[in-house]
Amino acid sequence: MIRNASAGDNSELAWFKSSYSDTSNPNDCVEVATTPHTVHVRDSKNVPGPLFTVAPGAWSDFVTYAAQH
């Protein structure tokens, strides 16, 4: 996992939220942006703040685990 102190200019990334996000508070969610070799994750309430990056396989494992619990 790569931890970035600041997201900086990530305007080239296409960020999206889960379809399961709470529609009564649409800003209360994480956002994800994918590239061929990385998955970037950030807090939607703090867009310019820190983000972390993981390999696609690690993200897939996390999503599978989260869906089961």
C-alpha positions as CSV (number, residue, x, y, z in Angstrom):
1,M,0.0,0.0,0.0
2,I,1.2,3.5,-0.8
3,R,0.1,6.3,1.5
4,N,0.1,9.8,0.0
5,A,0.3,12.7,2.5
6,S,-1.8,14.8,0.1
7,A,-3.9,13.9,-2.9
8,G,-2.5,16.9,-4.8
9,D,-3.8,17.3,-8.3
10,N,-5.6,14.1,-9.1
11,S,-7.8,15.8,-11.8
12,E,-6.7,13.2,-14.3
13,L,-8.3,10.4,-12.3
14,A,-12.0,9.5,-12.7
15,W,-13.3,9.3,-9.2
16,F,-16.6,7.5,-8.3
17,K,-18.6,6.5,-5.3
18,S,-20.3,3.2,-4.5
19,S,-23.9,2.8,-5.6
20,Y,-24.5,1.8,-2.0
21,S,-23.6,5.3,-0.8
22,D,-26.2,6.8,1.6
23,T,-28.3,9.1,-0.7
24,S,-29.5,11.2,2.3
25,N,-25.9,12.3,2.8
26,P,-24.1,11.9,-0.6
27,N,-20.8,13.4,0.7
28,D,-20.4,10.8,3.4
29,C,-18.5,8.1,1.5
30,V,-15.2,7.1,0.1
31,E,-14.4,7.7,-3.5
32,V,-12.3,5.3,-5.7
33,A,-10.4,5.9,-8.9
34,T,-8.8,3.1,-10.9
35,T,-5.9,2.9,-13.3
36,P,-4.5,-0.2,-14.9
37,H,-2.0,-0.8,-12.0
38,T,-3.5,1.0,-9.0
39,V,-6.7,1.7,-7.1
40,H,-6.8,5.2,-5.4
41,V,-9.1,5.7,-2.4
42,R,-10.0,9.0,-0.7
43,D,-12.5,10.5,1.7
44,S,-15.3,12.3,-0.3
45,K,-15.5,14.9,2.5
46,N,-11.9,15.8,2.2
47,V,-11.1,15.6,-1.6
48,P,-7.8,17.5,-1.4
49,G,-6.7,15.5,1.6
50,P,-4.8,12.3,2.0
51,L,-5.4,9.2,-0.1
52,F,-4.1,5.8,-0.3
53,T,-3.3,3.5,-3.2
54,V,-3.4,-0.2,-3.5
55,A,-2.8,-2.9,-6.1
56,P,-6.0,-4.0,-8.0
57,G,-5.7,-7.5,-6.5
58,A,-5.6,-6.1,-2.9
59,W,-8.6,-4.0,-3.6
60,S,-10.5,-6.9,-5.1
61,D,-9.7,-9.0,-2.0
62,F,-10.9,-6.2,0.3
63,V,-14.2,-5.8,-1.6
64,T,-14.8,-9.5,-1.5
65,Y,-14.1,-9.6,2.2
66,A,-16.3,-6.5,2.9
67,A,-19.2,-8.0,0.9
68,Q,-19.2,-11.1,3.0
69,H,-19.2,-9.3,6.4
